[in-house]
Amino acid sequence: MSHDPAVPRFRLAGTGISAIDMKGMIGAIRRRLDSGRTRPGTFVVFRDAHGIVRATEDEKLLAAHEAAMLVCPDGRPLYWLGRLRGADGIGQVPGIESVEAVCRAGLVHGWRHYFLGGGEGVADALARTMQARLPGLQVVGTETPPFRPLDAAETDAMRARIRESGAQILWIGLGTPKQELFMAEHAPHLPGTVAMGVGAAFDVLTGRVPRAPVAFQVTGLEWAYRLMREPRRLTGRYLHTIPRFLALVATEHRRRPAGAARS
């Protein structure tokens, strides 16, 4: 069983969404890290409507969701759907906010962090940002992988760097679906680690990209803010994602009664 058995899930379009809040996610990470350095590494996915739709079209992405320890409700709509399904203890768990929350919670435990992803120099900048916010934060490595698949030698070298660093939390910022596929491929080879696929958090937390104002966040309209900022890049995505997501939700609503199911 890949997912944390202590955390119930509800299914949406084939993906199991963890009925969890930020506190619960941190608790699950602590349980995993406390279980020892010999266990295979695992990973956490932060999921929104776009990722749910992508998973219905990409079997490898869907399989990555199934392999994850947690699939957290990053997007507001997934939180709302969880509540409608009767999921106790669910809260919105944004990947962007999880970075500081997990880093802060791990200070007392001495958790060691490794930042991988973003453009050139972004992982370094994020590490410095978090260390400035949280004095005493242990950062044991940063790197920016090339924008292409790694060859066998590069893969072995990257895994060796992470293992030798003693990292426990791996922050991965590669975007969907690349980061989920990356974590599913590499996490099992990194014992005693928990990888966290936080995507745009690298750019947002280092000030390269602004986050949507709170009014957009609480109304589930962060996508609209992003669309206003980058219409050329995102219009096609949202013209596909939003109708498809609404159709998936409507179809499942007709097929099943309310009430969260453990899976």
N, C-alpha and C positions, 0 to 999 in steps of 0.2 A: 504494500500500500504506500503510495507516494505522498498523498496529502496527510496533513496532521490529523490523526483520528480523534483528537480532542476537540476539533473545530467542525461543527456541522456545516453543510453546504446546501445550496439550492441550485438547480440547474436552469440555465438559460441558453437555448439554442445549442445544447450539447456541452456547454462549458459549465463546470462546477464552480460556483462562486462561494467563497468562504464567508460565512455569517459571522463577521468579526469586526471589531473596532480597533482604533490605534493601540489602546492599552492591551487588548487581546493579542494583536500582532506582535507586540514587543514581548509579551509573555511567551508566545510560541517560539520566537527566536531564542529567547533565553533557555527554554527547555531543550531546544535542539543543541545549542552550544554546550550546555551543561552535560549533554549525553556523551561527550568525549570527542577527541580529535581523530579517532579511528573510524568513525562513521563516514560513509560517502557524503560529499557535499550535497546541498539541496539549494532550492531557490524560491523566491517569492515574485509573483507576477502582480502588477497593478493594472486592473482591467477597466476599460471604458467601452462605450457603445461601438466605437470604431474597431476595437480589438475583438469584440464579440462577433461582429460581422465578418471580419477577416478570418476568424477561426472557422466559420461555416464554409469558407471557400478554400481553406488551406489545411489539409490533413496534418501536416507537420506542426503547424501552430496549435491546432487542437490537441495533438499528442503532447506538446510542451505544456499546455495547461494541465493536462492530466498528470504529468510528471512533477508538477510544482508542489511544494509543501503547502503553499497558500496561494489563492487567487483572490486578491483583495479588491473590494468595490471602490475603485479610484473615482469613477464618474458618479455624479449625483443621481442620474437615472438608475444605476444599478443599486444604489442604496435605497431609493424609493421602492424599487421592485422587490428588494429583499424584505422591506417592511410590509409590503402588501402580501407577500407570501408567508408572513408570520415569523420571519427569522429573528429570534431573540438575540439581543446583544449586537446587532449589526450597526455599523456606523460608516460614514464615508471615510475612506482611508487613502487620501491623495499621496501619490508617490513623492510629489514635491515636498510635502510636509513631513513625510516619513524620514527624510534624511536627517533633519535636525532632531526629530523625536527619538530616533534610534541611536544616533550619536550621543545625545544627552543621556538617555537611559543607560547606555553602556559605559559611561564614565566610571561609575562606581565598580563595575566589573572588570575594567581594564580591557574592554573589547578593542581589537586591532582592526583597522579599516584600510581598505585598498580601493582606489578610485580608478575605474577603467572606462574610457569612452570620451565622447565629445570631440570637438575639433582640436587642432593642435594647441596644446597648452591649457585646454579647458579643465582637464582633470587636475592638473597642478593648481590651477586657480581655485577650483572648488575645495581642494584639500586645505589650501591656505585660508579660504573663507570660513570653513567650518572650524579650523583650529583657532581662528581669531574670535569666533563666537563662543567657542567652548574650550577654554584653556585646559590643557591636560589631555586633549583628545589624541589618541595614538593613531597616527597615520603611518603605515609601513610600506606604502608603495602607491605609485600612480603610473598610468601609461595611456597612450592613445594608439589603438590598433589601426592598421592600414584599412582603407576603405575598399577592401577586397578580401576574399577568403584567405585564411592563413594556410600555408603549406604545412607538411608534416613536421618539418624541422622548427618552423615558427610556432606551431601549436605546442610542441614539446617544450620549447624554451619558455613560452608564456606560462604554461602550467608550472614549470619548475620555479620561475620567479615568484609566482603567487604562493606556492607551497613553502618555499624557503623564507619568504617574508614573515611567515607566521600569521598571515591575515585570517580573520574570522568573518568579517563582514565585507563582501565585495559589492561595491556600488557600480552598476553597469548602466551606462548611458549611451545606447546605440539606436534607440527608436524601435517601434513595432513594425514588423515582426522580428527584425534582426536580433534584438536583445533577448527575446524569449527563446529563439532557436539557439542562440549563442549559449545561454545559460543551460538549456537542456543538454547541449553537447558537452560542455566543459565541467559543469558543477559536479557530476559523479566522480571526476578525476581529481577533485580538490578536497580531500578529507577534512572534516571539521569546520567547513565553511558554510555560510548562508549568503547566496548572491541575491541582490535586490535590483530588479530591472526598473529604473526610475526615469529613463528616457530624457525628456525635456528638462528635468530638474537640474541637469548640469548647466544648461544655459540660463535658466531662470534664476537659480541661486547665485550665479556669478554675475548677474546683472546684464547679461547679453540680450535677454528677451524678457519683457515684462510679463508678469502673471496677470490674468484677468482680475479686474476689481471684484471686491467681495460680493457686490450685488449680482454679478454674473455667476459667481461660484455657487451661491446659495439657491439660485433659481435654475441651476443646471444648464446655464448658457455660456459656459466657458468656450465651447466650440464656436459660438457666434462671435465672441471677442477675437478669437484667433482668426476666424474668417475675415473679419473686418481689417485685421492687420495684414493678412496675406491672402487676398482674394484670388490672385492668379494661381498660387500653388494649391490652395485648399478647396476651391469651388467644386472641382470635379469629385474630390473625395467625399465632400458632404452631400452632394447631390445623389451620390450612390449610397452612402452610409445611413443617412437619416431615414429615408423611406424604407430601406431594407430593415433597419433596426426596429422601426415601428411595426412593420409587417410581422417580424419574428415575435415581438412581444404580444401583438394581437392574436396571432395564431396560437401561442402557448396559453394565453389567457382563456381562450375558448376551450382548450383541450383539458385543462387541469384545474382543480379547485384550489382555493387559497390554502396556505399552510406550508411552511418550509419543510423540505424533505432532507433527511440525512442521507448522504451518499458516499 
